[in-house]
Amino acid sequence: MENIKLKILDQAKKLFNDKGVSNVSIREIAREIGISHSNLIYHFKDKNLLLTHLHQQILDAAVEINREISKEENTLKSVFISTVKGFKIIYDFRFFMIDFNSILLENKELHQQIKEIEAFRYNLYEVKIAKMIDEEIFRNEVYKNEYADLISQIRIFSDYWVSSSQVYEQYPQSSIKKYARLFLCHFRPFLTPKGHKMFIQLLSEFEL
């Protein structure tokens, strides 16, 4: 039973990526994998449930990345690792970001989950930034809530870089590293001389 569920999810992801969520029906997904419509809805009653399970796959992949970077002593390098690997995962599920607004309008439960995850991610960035200030990689704030503004800026970039790549890049998949670099450049104005040197070294190490 788990095999058929994974097969359904894989096919749904492929079709959503290729055609957009609104242009794919449950019947089409069933037809593409050679099962009946009733068989598919036995496992996933509607498109919203499919999307919720696909989003869980993104979360599971993110947990694996966080487990990996928890072993990394270099805090700035851990940010590079999570960004490069995270952007690859997001591109693999790019339909989610391309249709971000419409998906969340239709799926209130998922919308609430996204907001809770964002609050958790906000706290993670606060901890990392505080640690990099202690390590003299980041400077102190120039004005109150300067780093809160930074976290908001990178959230906005994270939510919409995939859409930008689809519009402006001839080969969107090959531009993942470019957008990862642009994301990381949000941190450049906050680096100390020590942090700037480390940042340049990491750009080279990660071939960005």
C-alpha positions, 0 to 999 in steps of 0.5 A: 500500500505504501508503494502505491501511495509513493507512486501517486505522490511521485506522479502528482509532483511530476505533473504539478511541476510540469503543468501547475497545480490548477491544471492537473486533476485527480483523474489525470494523476490516476490515468498516468499511473494506470489506476482507477480514480476510485483507487486513487481517492481511496488513498488521497481523498482530494488534491489538498491531501496530496499537497499536504503529503507532498509538503511533508516530503519537503519537511522530511528533507529539511529535517535531514539537512538540519540533522547534517548541519547540527554536526557542522562547527562552522556556523556560516558554513552551516548556512551555506550547506542548508541554503545550497541543499535546501534550494535543490529540494525546493526546486524539486518541488517547485510547483509549491512555490510557483503556486504558493498563494493559490495553494494556501488559499485553498488549503487553510490547514496547510496555510496554518502549518506554513505560518508555524514553520516560518515562526520556527525558522525565524527562531532558528535564524535568530539563534544562528545570527546571535551565534555568528555575532558572538563568533565575530562573523557578523557585526552588531545591529546598527539600528533596532530590529535590523536583523529582524528585517534581514530575516523577513527579507530572506523569507520573502526571497525564499518564497519567490525565487523559484517564480523568478527563475521560471520567468527570467532564466532560459534554463531554470534548473541550472540557475539554482546555484545562482539563486542560492548565491543571491540568497546568501548575499543578503548576509554580506552587509552584516559581515565583519572583515573576518566574516567577509573573508570566510564568506568569499572562501565559502563561495569558492568552496561551494562553487557559487 
